[in-house]
């Protein structure tokens, strides 16, 4: 799907071997140019499956994982229904990413319309887990259920600090989703968004969501915008390959916009919030302390005498996500680290096996709700992979005697730009090359190498 050519930080370019000694292949731009050219030429047309298996799949969530899984399962001939609790299809792509970063009509809606014409059914304004749309009802109606809800539960590391109850403090996704919905509904004419005009905005967090908050705030007329991060600024690496997950200094599009408007970088590094300062119940400032970050233990230590109070009347908390909301399963499914406990490669939620039982459909989980918040490209990869697993289950359960016709995706452990787990050193350790003594090498190879004269 074309979303990765638009809203992806392109870790593939960071891992491009060409970047060892010159600029990497601009894979992201190439992908986007190809797909846009294909749309302009009319080459991309709906391709409904020629036959149907009469197997049904319910997918909960219409973000990147849900959309790609639906597309793949539909290609295999299964009847797919996608449930979305919001009023528009797209999940994170619609309400989590600002419009200036990913156009909702030209990119998202265009693809959704093609999927609809290929036979996929989309149902909006339906929240699974709330009566009468329970997870149990899906399991009794469909042959398989896929949870692709994303990791939407915001982390609030500042929940217990003084002043957290003051007005003017919002979770980042609430801020972004309200702004996006208001823009899509009325281009902000309905005023149903968190206004930043003339306000001193502080974004707390250092990830992509924080960056999106920064650029949204500046475009909504904020008087000033700062971004707090507990981590150091990072360094410019000597080697250009690969360093995607390292502490490397980067300048995002939002930082460039603030630099252009306010003539300064909005980021404040190694800063920890201590107290929200208020007046008459309203946020007026944030008392902070400088910290020293230990890269080994990944912990921080306050620097004595470094306290400082920043003026602020709008604080946006962008400190990551803990996992999917509790509503979808009412806390009934097993979780691990806040996410659904489903192993990579099988995707079946532990305790709810895919044994082919007729009474209740198995539950699969993939994407951010399984592995935690990550990139769009990772969500798409898991969506493609879980589709092959579900297709294999459906075909074997119906005794058709063959495995999935859908391709599996390469596991993340094989991609050094995305994986740094405990097995990394074994997977990517340098291999000892075989050697042959000079006097035992064939004459032809020595001539090719220029070692002897012809």
ZALOKOL-915361 format. One record per residue (C-alpha): residue number from 1; residue in one letter; x, y, z. Coordinates in Angstrom, 3 decimals. Example, Ala and Ser with C-alpha at 12.3 -4.5 7.8 and 13.67 -1.06 7.14 Angstrom:
BEGIN
+-----+------+----------+----------+----------+
! seq ! type !        u !        v !        w !
+-----+------+----------+----------+----------+
!   1 !    a !   12.300 !   -4.500 !    7.800 !
!   2 !    s !   13.670 !   -1.060 !    7.140 !
+-----+------+----------+----------+----------+
This chain:
BEGIN
+-----+------+----------+----------+----------+
! seq ! type !        u !        v !        w !
+-----+------+----------+----------+----------+
!   1 !    x !    0.000 !    0.000 !    0.000 !
!   2 !    x !    1.085 !    3.546 !   -0.747 !
!   3 !    x !    0.974 !    4.728 !    2.880 !
!   4 !    x !    4.613 !    3.792 !    3.458 !
!   5 !    x !    5.688 !    6.012 !    0.574 !
!   6 !    x !    4.056 !    8.964 !    2.319 !
!   7 !    x !    4.152 !    8.564 !    6.106 !
!   8 !    x !    7.123 !    6.361 !    6.888 !
!   9 !    x !   10.526 !    7.320 !    8.342 !
!  10 !    x !   12.061 !    4.905 !    5.827 !
!  11 !    x !   14.278 !    2.647 !    7.959 !
!  12 !    x !   14.933 !    0.728 !    4.743 !
!  13 !    x !   16.954 !    3.695 !    3.503 !
!  14 !    x !   18.955 !    3.730 !    6.736 !
!  15 !    x !   19.836 !    0.072 !    6.111 !
!  16 !    x !   20.657 !    0.494 !    2.419 !
!  17 !    x !   24.210 !   -0.773 !    1.840 !
!  18 !    x !   24.812 !    2.022 !   -0.658 !
!  19 !    x !   24.688 !    4.496 !    2.228 !
!  20 !    x !   27.986 !    3.170 !    3.573 !
!  21 !    x !   29.867 !    5.570 !    1.327 !
!  22 !    x !   27.238 !    7.640 !   -0.523 !
!  23 !    x !   23.551 !    8.634 !   -0.274 !
!  24 !    x !   21.181 !    5.679 !    0.007 !
!  25 !    x !   18.648 !    4.704 !   -2.616 !
!  26 !    x !   15.596 !    6.871 !   -1.932 !
!  27 !    x !   13.304 !    3.867 !   -1.634 !
!  28 !    x !   10.462 !    5.835 !   -0.063 !
!  29 !    x !   10.359 !    8.414 !   -2.867 !
!  30 !    x !   10.702 !    5.743 !   -5.538 !
!  31 !    x !    7.788 !    3.766 !   -4.098 !
!  32 !    x !    5.591 !    6.859 !   -3.912 !
!  33 !    x !    6.470 !    7.959 !   -7.450 !
!  34 !    x !    5.624 !    4.527 !   -8.861 !
!  35 !    x !    2.264 !    4.193 !   -7.111 !
!  36 !    x !    1.177 !    7.748 !   -7.923 !
!  37 !    x !    2.130 !    7.306 !  -11.571 !
!  38 !    x !    0.148 !    4.066 !  -11.687 !
!  39 !    x !   -2.938 !    5.795 !  -10.267 !
!  40 !    x !   -2.614 !    8.688 !  -12.721 !
!  41 !    x !   -2.402 !    6.270 !  -15.644 !
!  42 !    x !   -5.421 !    4.329 !  -14.413 !
!  43 !    x !   -3.463 !    1.119 !  -14.070 !
!  44 !    x !   -4.683 !    0.422 !  -10.546 !
!  45 !    x !   -8.176 !   -1.006 !  -10.769 !
!  46 !    x !  -10.291 !   -3.099 !   -8.374 !
!  47 !    x !   -9.584 !   -6.826 !   -8.752 !
!  48 !    x !  -12.274 !   -8.873 !   -6.987 !
!  49 !    x !  -11.438 !  -12.558 !   -6.456 !
!  50 !    x !  -12.692 !  -14.907 !   -9.161 !
!  51 !    x !  -14.074 !  -17.391 !   -6.641 !
!  52 !    x !  -15.232 !  -17.337 !   -3.034 !
!  53 !    x !  -14.409 !  -19.838 !   -0.297 !
!  54 !    x !  -17.561 !  -19.022 !    1.689 !
!  55 !    x !  -15.372 !  -18.554 !    4.758 !
!  56 !    x !  -15.938 !  -15.376 !    6.760 !
!  57 !    x !  -13.453 !  -13.228 !    8.663 !
!  58 !    x !  -14.148 !  -10.348 !   11.046 !
!  59 !    x !  -11.382 !   -7.776 !   11.437 !
!  60 !    x !  -11.577 !   -5.370 !   14.373 !
!  61 !    x !   -9.780 !   -2.159 !   13.467 !
!  62 !    x !   -9.234 !   -0.453 !   10.117 !
!  63 !    x !   -5.699 !    0.841 !   10.563 !
!  64 !    x !   -2.800 !   -0.302 !    8.365 !
!  65 !    x !   -2.748 !   -3.842 !    9.807 !
!  66 !    x !   -6.494 !   -4.305 !    9.394 !
!  67 !    x !   -6.590 !   -2.881 !    5.868 !
!  68 !    x !   -3.734 !   -4.953 !    4.466 !
!  69 !    x !   -4.991 !   -8.122 !    6.160 !
!  70 !    x !   -8.451 !   -7.506 !    4.704 !
!  71 !    x !   -6.994 !   -6.965 !    1.240 !
!  72 !    x !   -4.963 !  -10.179 !    1.390 !
!  73 !    x !   -7.739 !  -12.359 !    2.795 !
!  74 !    x !  -10.155 !  -11.000 !    0.215 !
!  75 !    x !   -7.701 !  -11.924 !   -2.546 !
!  76 !    x !   -7.751 !  -15.480 !   -1.207 !
!  77 !    x !  -11.525 !  -15.541 !   -1.685 !
!  78 !    x !  -12.710 !  -15.140 !    1.896 !
!  79 !    x !  -15.546 !  -12.780 !    2.802 !
!  80 !    x !  -14.103 !  -10.040 !    5.009 !
!  81 !    x !  -15.910 !   -7.545 !    7.236 !
!  82 !    x !  -13.925 !   -4.742 !    8.888 !
!  83 !    x !  -15.297 !   -3.074 !   12.018 !
!  84 !    x !  -14.228 !    0.464 !   12.947 !
!  85 !    x !  -15.375 !    2.358 !   16.039 !
!  86 !    x !  -14.750 !    5.786 !   14.483 !
!  87 !    x !  -16.870 !    7.399 !   11.790 !
!  88 !    x !  -14.212 !    6.984 !    9.089 !
!  89 !    x !  -12.205 !    4.022 !    7.881 !
!  90 !    x !   -8.461 !    4.236 !    8.383 !
!  91 !    x !   -7.797 !    4.175 !   12.115 !
!  92 !    x !   -4.406 !    5.694 !   12.883 !
!  93 !    x !   -4.012 !    6.726 !    9.249 !
!  94 !    x !   -7.016 !    9.061 !    9.511 !
!  95 !    x !   -7.129 !   10.392 !   13.055 !
!  96 !    x !   -3.606 !    9.736 !   14.326 !
!  97 !    x !   -1.502 !   11.302 !   11.579 !
!  98 !    x !   -1.911 !   14.988 !   10.600 !
!  99 !    x !   -3.328 !   15.747 !    7.175 !
! 100 !    x !   -0.203 !   17.623 !    6.083 !
! 101 !    x !    1.732 !   14.377 !    6.559 !
! 102 !    x !   -0.787 !   11.968 !    5.001 !
! 103 !    x !   -3.661 !   13.224 !    2.864 !
! 104 !    x !   -6.853 !   11.435 !    3.866 !
! 105 !    x !   -8.714 !   11.817 !    0.557 !
! 106 !    x !   -5.942 !   11.399 !   -2.004 !
! 107 !    x !   -4.281 !    8.518 !   -0.173 !
! 108 !    x !   -6.442 !    6.772 !    2.438 !
! 109 !    x !   -9.960 !    7.153 !    1.024 !
! 110 !    x !   -8.735 !    6.331 !   -2.474 !
! 111 !    x !   -7.427 !    2.970 !   -1.286 !
! 112 !    x !  -10.485 !    2.234 !    0.872 !
! 113 !    x !  -12.780 !    2.751 !   -2.133 !
! 114 !    x !  -10.780 !    0.221 !   -4.143 !
! 115 !    x !  -11.015 !   -2.314 !   -1.322 !
! 116 !    x !  -14.781 !   -1.782 !   -1.149 !
! 117 !    x !  -15.111 !   -2.382 !   -4.881 !
! 118 !    x !  -13.136 !   -5.589 !   -4.472 !
! 119 !    x !  -15.783 !   -6.901 !   -2.091 !
! 120 !    x !  -14.617 !   -5.976 !    1.411 !
! 121 !    x !  -17.375 !   -4.766 !    3.733 !
! 122 !    x !  -16.630 !   -1.871 !    6.083 !
! 123 !    x !  -18.756 !   -1.004 !    9.107 !
! 124 !    x !  -18.113 !    2.257 !   10.964 !
! 125 !    x !  -19.331 !    3.590 !   14.323 !
! 126 !    x !  -19.267 !    0.085 !   15.804 !
! 127 !    x !  -17.174 !   -0.460 !   18.918 !
! 128 !    x !  -16.489 !   -4.123 !   19.482 !
! 129 !    x !  -16.642 !   -5.022 !   23.159 !
! 130 !    x !  -19.679 !   -2.867 !   23.880 !
! 131 !    x !  -23.135 !   -4.485 !   23.834 !
! 132 !    x !  -24.515 !   -5.776 !   21.569 !
! 133 !    x !  -21.271 !   -5.911 !   19.552 !
! 134 !    x !  -19.276 !   -8.176 !   21.818 !
! 135 !    x !  -16.241 !  -10.218 !   20.894 !
! 136 !    x !  -18.222 !  -13.359 !   21.712 !
! 137 !    x !  -20.872 !  -12.428 !   19.148 !
! 138 !    x !  -18.196 !  -12.116 !   16.459 !
! 139 !    x !  -16.748 !  -15.507 !   17.344 !
! 140 !    x !  -20.140 !  -17.142 !   16.996 !
! 141 !    x !  -20.851 !  -15.433 !   13.662 !
! 142 !    x !  -17.541 !  -15.569 !   11.770 !
! 143 !    x !  -15.071 !  -18.343 !   11.003 !
! 144 !    x !  -12.100 !  -16.304 !   12.258 !
! 145 !    x !  -11.601 !  -13.040 !   14.142 !
! 146 !    x !   -8.582 !  -10.768 !   13.805 !
! 147 !    x !   -7.855 !   -8.068 !   16.369 !
! 148 !    x !   -6.010 !   -5.196 !   14.681 !
! 149 !    x !   -7.037 !   -2.409 !   17.022 !
! 150 !    x !   -3.625 !   -0.817 !   17.404 !
! 151 !    x !   -2.026 !    0.315 !   20.648 !
! 152 !    x !   -4.321 !    3.196 !   21.529 !
! 153 !    x !   -4.005 !    3.233 !   25.319 !
! 154 !    x !   -1.846 !    6.276 !   26.099 !
! 155 !    x !    0.937 !    6.045 !   28.651 !
! 156 !    x !    0.734 !    8.685 !   31.386 !
! 157 !    x !    4.053 !    8.698 !   33.219 !
! 158 !    x !    3.112 !   11.997 !   34.864 !
! 159 !    x !   -0.185 !   10.819 !   36.351 !
! 160 !    x !    1.028 !   11.207 !   39.934 !
! 161 !    x !    2.939 !   14.485 !   39.783 !
! 162 !    x !    1.382 !   17.581 !   41.425 !
! 163 !    x !   -0.995 !   19.576 !   39.244 !
! 164 !    x !   -1.893 !   16.762 !   36.851 !
! 165 !    x !   -5.598 !   17.590 !   37.367 !
! 166 !    x !   -5.250 !   21.148 !   36.019 !
! 167 !    x !   -7.183 !   22.171 !   32.923 !
! 168 !    x !   -5.027 !   22.516 !   29.850 !
! 169 !    x !   -3.336 !   19.096 !   29.987 !
! 170 !    x !   -4.271 !   16.624 !   27.251 !
! 171 !    x !   -3.110 !   13.319 !   25.875 !
! 172 !    x !   -1.464 !   13.738 !   22.481 !
! 173 !    x !   -3.855 !   11.442 !   20.623 !
! 174 !    x !   -6.880 !   13.305 !   21.958 !
! 175 !    x !   -5.373 !   16.531 !   20.653 !
! 176 !    x !   -4.472 !   15.068 !   17.261 !
! 177 !    x !   -7.727 !   13.181 !   16.693 !
! 178 !    x !   -9.927 !   16.156 !   17.588 !
! 179 !    x !   -7.917 !   18.405 !   15.289 !
! 180 !    x !   -8.046 !   15.896 !   12.441 !
! 181 !    x !  -11.765 !   15.217 !   12.764 !
! 182 !    x !  -12.609 !   18.917 !   12.907 !
! 183 !    x !  -10.479 !   19.544 !    9.830 !
! 184 !    x !  -12.029 !   16.691 !    7.851 !
! 185 !    x !  -15.574 !   17.637 !    8.914 !
! 186 !    x !  -15.419 !   21.410 !    8.429 !
! 187 !    x !  -11.807 !   22.580 !    7.994 !
! 188 !    x !  -11.979 !   23.670 !   11.661 !
! 189 !    x !  -15.082 !   25.837 !   11.157 !
! 190 !    x !  -16.966 !   23.814 !   13.792 !
! 191 !    x !  -14.319 !   24.775 !   16.403 !
! 192 !    x !  -14.507 !   21.259 !   17.864 !
! 193 !    x !  -10.794 !   21.014 !   18.465 !
! 194 !    x !   -8.251 !   22.112 !   21.059 !
! 195 !    x !   -7.344 !   25.630 !   19.991 !
! 196 !    x !   -3.683 !   26.634 !   20.211 !
! 197 !    x !   -4.018 !   30.239 !   19.034 !
! 198 !    x !   -1.918 !   32.535 !   21.214 !
! 199 !    x !   -1.060 !   29.748 !   23.667 !
! 200 !    x !    2.285 !   28.596 !   25.041 !
! 201 !    x !    2.387 !   24.911 !   24.130 !
! 202 !    x !    4.691 !   22.280 !   25.603 !
! 203 !    x !    4.797 !   18.785 !   24.096 !
! 204 !    x !    6.211 !   16.176 !   26.481 !
! 205 !    x !    7.746 !   13.242 !   24.628 !
! 206 !    x !   10.295 !   12.551 !   21.930 !
! 207 !    x !    8.635 !   10.189 !   19.438 !
! 208 !    x !    6.745 !   10.569 !   16.169 !
! 209 !    x !    3.483 !   11.429 !   17.947 !
! 210 !    x !    5.217 !   14.294 !   19.737 !
! 211 !    x !    6.558 !   15.558 !   16.419 !
! 212 !    x !    3.043 !   15.525 !   14.943 !
! 213 !    x !    1.778 !   17.502 !   17.947 !
! 214 !    x !    4.491 !   20.114 !   17.445 !
! 215 !    x !    3.627 !   20.777 !   13.814 !
! 216 !    x !   -0.131 !   20.730 !   14.490 !
! 217 !    x !    0.249 !   23.252 !   17.317 !
! 218 !    x !    2.344 !   25.624 !   15.226 !
! 219 !    x !   -0.181 !   25.466 !   12.373 !
! 220 !    x !   -3.013 !   26.185 !   14.819 !
! 221 !    x !   -1.384 !   29.471 !   15.755 !
! 222 !    x !    0.509 !   28.689 !   18.963 !
! 223 !    x !    2.474 !   31.603 !   20.377 !
! 224 !    x !    5.336 !   29.265 !   21.246 !
! 225 !    x !    6.002 !   25.523 !   21.071 !
! 226 !    x !    8.528 !   23.535 !   23.089 !
! 227 !    x !    9.191 !   19.800 !   23.071 !
! 228 !    x !   10.582 !   18.118 !   26.192 !
! 229 !    x !   12.617 !   14.924 !   26.036 !
! 230 !    x !   14.301 !   13.070 !   28.901 !
! 231 !    x !   16.920 !   11.724 !   26.518 !
! 232 !    x !   19.993 !   13.597 !   25.241 !
! 233 !    x !   20.167 !   15.216 !   21.837 !
! 234 !    x !   22.074 !   12.319 !   20.332 !
! 235 !    x !   25.131 !   12.367 !   18.140 !
! 236 !    x !   25.838 !   12.460 !   14.450 !
! 237 !    x !   27.176 !    8.992 !   13.620 !
! 238 !    x !   30.538 !    8.427 !   11.986 !
! 239 !    x !   29.138 !    5.454 !   10.108 !
! 240 !    x !   25.961 !    5.958 !    8.106 !
! 241 !    x !   24.803 !    2.341 !    8.200 !
! 242 !    x !   22.633 !    1.199 !    9.889 !
! 243 !    x !   21.670 !    3.409 !   12.808 !
! 244 !    x !   17.903 !    3.619 !   12.825 !
! 245 !    x !   17.398 !    2.660 !   16.459 !
! 246 !    x !   20.457 !    4.458 !   17.832 !
! 247 !    x !   20.529 !    7.775 !   19.711 !
! 248 !    x !   21.126 !    9.828 !   16.594 !
! 249 !    x !   20.398 !   13.515 !   16.200 !
! 250 !    x !   17.594 !   14.057 !   13.705 !
! 251 !    x !   15.670 !   17.077 !   12.475 !
! 252 !    x !   12.031 !   16.274 !   11.665 !
! 253 !    x !    9.691 !   18.311 !    9.497 !
! 254 !    x !    7.993 !   19.787 !   12.576 !
! 255 !    x !   11.275 !   21.090 !   13.959 !
! 256 !    x !   12.028 !   22.782 !   10.645 !
! 257 !    x !    8.624 !   24.488 !   10.718 !
! 258 !    x !    9.124 !   25.828 !   14.245 !
! 259 !    x !   12.613 !   26.972 !   13.279 !
! 260 !    x !   11.143 !   28.879 !   10.349 !
! 261 !    x !    8.396 !   30.525 !   12.433 !
! 262 !    x !   10.156 !   31.146 !   15.761 !
! 263 !    x !   13.822 !   31.004 !   14.706 !
! 264 !    x !   14.718 !   28.292 !   17.218 !
! 265 !    x !   14.700 !   24.542 !   17.617 !
! 266 !    x !   11.708 !   23.644 !   19.848 !
! 267 !    x !   13.467 !   20.751 !   21.582 !
! 268 !    x !   14.683 !   20.826 !   25.165 !
! 269 !    x !   16.771 !   17.754 !   25.974 !
! 270 !    x !   17.295 !   15.889 !   29.256 !
! 271 !    x !   14.342 !   17.642 !   30.861 !
! 272 !    x !   11.991 !   15.994 !   33.350 !
! 273 !    x !    8.686 !   17.512 !   34.447 !
! 274 !    x !    8.260 !   17.768 !   38.223 !
! 275 !    x !    5.133 !   19.855 !   38.782 !
! 276 !    x !    2.335 !   21.370 !   36.740 !
! 277 !    x !    1.935 !   24.923 !   38.019 !
! 278 !    x !   -1.599 !   26.307 !   38.017 !
! 279 !    x !   -3.710 !   29.333 !   38.810 !
! 280 !    x !   -7.473 !   29.155 !   39.420 !
! 281 !    x !   -7.466 !   25.562 !   38.187 !
! 282 !    x !   -5.776 !   26.434 !   34.887 !
! 283 !    x !   -2.314 !   25.359 !   33.768 !
! 284 !    x !    0.188 !   28.217 !   33.791 !
! 285 !    x !    3.582 !   26.546 !   33.753 !
! 286 !    x !    5.681 !   23.413 !   34.173 !
! 287 !    x !    8.395 !   23.124 !   36.791 !
! 288 !    x !   11.220 !   20.965 !   35.471 !
! 289 !    x !   14.655 !   19.672 !   36.396 !
! 290 !    x !   17.587 !   18.775 !   34.180 !
! 291 !    x !   18.482 !   15.089 !   34.248 !
! 292 !    x !   21.491 !   13.014 !   33.340 !
! 293 !    x !   20.635 !   10.086 !   31.065 !
! 294 !    x !   22.469 !    6.783 !   31.502 !
! 295 !    x !   22.512 !    5.007 !   28.103 !
! 296 !    x !   23.351 !    1.646 !   29.708 !
! 297 !    x !   20.568 !    1.434 !   32.283 !
! 298 !    x !   18.382 !    3.865 !   30.282 !
! 299 !    x !   17.513 !    5.687 !   33.488 !
! 300 !    x !   17.783 !    9.338 !   34.459 !
! 301 !    x !   19.219 !   11.101 !   37.492 !
! 302 !    x !   18.187 !   14.666 !   38.470 !
! 303 !    x !   20.900 !   17.327 !   38.321 !
! 304 !    x !   20.946 !   19.253 !   41.591 !
! 305 !    x !   20.195 !   22.960 !   41.291 !
! 306 !    x !   18.917 !   22.746 !   37.708 !
! 307 !    x !   15.234 !   23.458 !   38.408 !
! 308 !    x !   13.480 !   25.723 !   35.928 !
! 309 !    x !    9.858 !   26.743 !   35.329 !
! 310 !    x !    8.631 !   27.097 !   31.748 !
! 311 !    x !    5.510 !   29.185 !   31.024 !
! 312 !    x !    2.827 !   26.915 !   29.567 !
! 313 !    x !   -0.959 !   26.989 !   29.278 !
! 314 !    x !   -1.334 !   23.911 !   27.054 !
! 315 !    x !    0.558 !   20.675 !   27.721 !
! 316 !    x !    0.353 !   17.682 !   25.383 !
! 317 !    x !    1.478 !   14.306 !   26.732 !
! 318 !    x !    3.093 !   12.179 !   24.021 !
! 319 !    x !    4.870 !    9.539 !   26.081 !
! 320 !    x !    3.950 !    6.471 !   24.094 !
! 321 !    x !    1.315 !    3.778 !   24.352 !
! 322 !    x !    0.822 !    0.812 !   26.653 !
! 323 !    x !   -1.350 !   -1.352 !   24.403 !
! 324 !    x !   -4.918 !   -1.738 !   23.123 !
! 325 !    x !   -7.949 !   -0.422 !   24.983 !
! 326 !    x !   -9.653 !   -2.721 !   27.473 !
! 327 !    x !  -13.085 !   -2.326 !   25.876 !
! 328 !    x !  -12.527 !   -4.652 !   22.938 !
! 329 !    x !  -12.230 !   -7.774 !   25.124 !
! 330 !    x !  -13.405 !   -6.390 !   28.480 !
! 331 !    x !  -10.086 !   -7.571 !   29.900 !
! 332 !    x !  -10.902 !  -11.225 !   29.188 !
! 333 !    x !   -8.031 !  -12.055 !   26.824 !
! 334 !    x !   -4.524 !  -12.749 !   28.141 !
! 335 !    x !   -2.060 !   -9.893 !   27.793 !
! 336 !    x !    1.676 !   -9.550 !   27.940 !
! 337 !    x !    3.194 !   -6.156 !   28.646 !
! 338 !    x !   -0.179 !   -4.533 !   28.013 !
! 339 !    x !   -0.598 !   -6.082 !   24.546 !
! 340 !    x !   -2.520 !   -9.167 !   23.472 !
! 341 !    x !   -0.472 !  -12.280 !   24.202 !
! 342 !    x !   -0.096 !  -13.679 !   20.691 !
! 343 !    x !    3.206 !  -15.109 !   19.505 !
! 344 !    x !    4.917 !  -13.909 !   16.352 !
! 345 !    x !    4.340 !  -16.262 !   13.445 !
! 346 !    x !    1.149 !  -17.825 !   14.832 !
! 347 !    x !   -0.675 !  -14.679 !   15.987 !
! 348 !    x !   -3.235 !  -16.732 !   17.896 !
! 349 !    x !   -4.072 !  -15.259 !   21.276 !
! 350 !    x !   -2.689 !  -17.645 !   23.883 !
! 351 !    x !   -5.489 !  -19.599 !   25.491 !
! 352 !    x !   -7.703 !  -19.135 !   22.418 !
! 353 !    x !   -6.263 !  -21.663 !   20.007 !
! 354 !    x !   -6.840 !  -22.109 !   16.300 !
! 355 !    x !   -7.804 !  -25.781 !   16.490 !
! 356 !    x !  -10.590 !  -25.621 !   13.970 !
! 357 !    x !  -13.364 !  -25.858 !   16.531 !
! 358 !    x !  -16.721 !  -25.088 !   14.960 !
! 359 !    x !  -18.442 !  -23.646 !   18.029 !
! 360 !    x !  -16.250 !  -20.574 !   18.374 !
! 361 !    x !  -13.869 !  -18.974 !   15.913 !
! 362 !    x !  -10.222 !  -18.557 !   16.935 !
! 363 !    x !   -8.939 !  -15.107 !   17.797 !
! 364 !    x !   -5.857 !  -13.760 !   16.067 !
! 365 !    x !   -4.043 !  -10.545 !   16.960 !
! 366 !    x !   -1.513 !   -8.617 !   14.884 !
! 367 !    x !    0.053 !   -5.199 !   14.560 !
! 368 !    x !    0.511 !   -2.723 !   17.378 !
! 369 !    x !   -2.096 !   -4.399 !   19.602 !
! 370 !    x !    0.137 !   -7.496 !   19.620 !
! 371 !    x !    3.684 !   -6.126 !   19.562 !
! 372 !    x !    3.297 !   -2.571 !   20.841 !
! 373 !    x !    3.382 !    0.773 !   19.054 !
! 374 !    x !    5.639 !    0.766 !   16.009 !
! 375 !    x !    5.911 !    2.007 !   12.422 !
! 376 !    x !    3.296 !    1.814 !    9.671 !
! 377 !    x !    5.583 !   -0.452 !    7.668 !
! 378 !    x !    5.758 !   -2.887 !   10.600 !
! 379 !    x !    1.978 !   -2.855 !   10.942 !
! 380 !    x !    1.609 !   -3.608 !    7.228 !
! 381 !    x !    4.127 !   -6.454 !    7.453 !
! 382 !    x !    2.250 !   -8.083 !   10.325 !
! 383 !    x !   -1.052 !   -7.595 !    8.508 !
! 384 !    x !    0.231 !   -9.447 !    5.455 !
! 385 !    x !    1.752 !  -12.190 !    7.566 !
! 386 !    x !   -1.285 !  -12.805 !    9.755 !
! 387 !    x !   -3.481 !  -12.941 !    6.636 !
! 388 !    x !   -1.450 !  -15.907 !    5.398 !
! 389 !    x !   -1.789 !  -17.591 !    8.803 !
! 390 !    x !   -5.562 !  -17.059 !    8.877 !
! 391 !    x !   -5.936 !  -18.268 !    5.292 !
! 392 !    x !   -3.949 !  -21.396 !    6.112 !
! 393 !    x !   -6.194 !  -22.051 !    9.121 !
! 394 !    x !   -9.403 !  -21.547 !    7.122 !
! 395 !    x !   -8.335 !  -23.782 !    4.248 !
! 396 !    x !   -7.031 !  -26.562 !    6.493 !
! 397 !    x !  -10.109 !  -26.357 !    8.728 !
! 398 !    x !  -12.310 !  -26.921 !    5.694 !
! 399 !    x !  -10.178 !  -29.938 !    4.686 !
! 400 !    x !   -9.217 !  -28.449 !    1.354 !
! 401 !    x !   -5.801 !  -29.984 !    1.807 !
! 402 !    x !   -3.500 !  -27.090 !    0.931 !
! 403 !    x !   -1.673 !  -24.320 !    2.737 !
! 404 !    x !   -2.144 !  -20.614 !    2.192 !
! 405 !    x !   -1.800 !  -19.119 !   -1.266 !
! 406 !    x !   -0.785 !  -15.850 !    0.397 !
! 407 !    x !    2.879 !  -14.955 !    0.963 !
! 408 !    x !    4.451 !  -14.823 !    4.402 !
! 409 !    x !    6.549 !  -11.818 !    5.420 !
! 410 !    x !   10.180 !  -11.952 !    6.493 !
! 411 !    x !   10.369 !  -11.807 !   10.306 !
! 412 !    x !   11.739 !   -8.643 !   11.861 !
! 413 !    x !   14.659 !  -10.603 !   13.269 !
! 414 !    x !   16.054 !  -10.774 !    9.733 !
! 415 !    x !   16.070 !   -6.991 !    9.328 !
! 416 !    x !   18.989 !   -5.357 !   11.183 !
! 417 !    x !   17.478 !   -1.892 !   10.771 !
! 418 !    x !   14.371 !   -2.806 !   12.760 !
! 419 !    x !   15.466 !   -5.513 !   15.179 !
! 420 !    x !   17.775 !   -5.311 !   18.184 !
! 421 !    x !   16.450 !   -8.143 !   20.338 !
! 422 !    x !   18.471 !  -10.538 !   22.507 !
! 423 !    x !   19.211 !  -12.746 !   19.500 !
! 424 !    x !   20.646 !   -9.962 !   17.363 !
! 425 !    x !   24.331 !  -10.704 !   17.859 !
! 426 !    x !   23.831 !  -14.345 !   16.854 !
! 427 !    x !   21.719 !  -13.484 !   13.828 !
! 428 !    x !   24.058 !  -10.812 !   12.503 !
! 429 !    x !   27.491 !  -11.794 !   13.787 !
! 430 !    x !   30.342 !  -11.550 !   11.315 !
! 431 !    x !   31.022 !  -14.795 !    9.464 !
! 432 !    x !   34.558 !  -16.126 !    8.962 !
! 433 !    x !   35.236 !  -16.252 !    5.238 !
! 434 !    x !   36.925 !  -19.405 !    3.897 !
! 435 !    x !   40.519 !  -18.947 !    2.758 !
! 436 !    x !   42.680 !  -20.869 !    0.300 !
! 437 !    x !   46.463 !  -20.751 !    0.323 !
! 438 !    x !   47.953 !  -18.856 !   -2.608 !
! 439 !    x !   49.841 !  -21.875 !   -3.938 !
! 440 !    x !   46.615 !  -23.904 !   -3.986 !
! 441 !    x !   44.475 !  -21.433 !   -5.912 !
! 442 !    x !   43.567 !  -22.162 !   -9.558 !
! 443 !    x !   45.701 !  -20.267 !  -12.060 !
! 444 !    x !   42.554 !  -18.837 !  -13.709 !
! 445 !    x !   41.456 !  -17.116 !  -10.492 !
! 446 !    x !   44.908 !  -15.610 !   -9.974 !
! 447 !    x !   44.858 !  -14.176 !  -13.481 !
! 448 !    x !   41.426 !  -12.660 !  -12.935 !
! 449 !    x !   42.664 !  -11.076 !   -9.740 !
! 450 !    x !   45.718 !   -9.690 !  -11.511 !
! 451 !    x !   48.093 !  -11.604 !   -9.251 !
! 452 !    x !   50.228 !  -12.999 !  -12.084 !
! 453 !    x !   50.936 !  -11.965 !  -15.620 !
! 454 !    x !   49.297 !  -13.790 !  -18.454 !
+-----+------+----------+----------+----------+
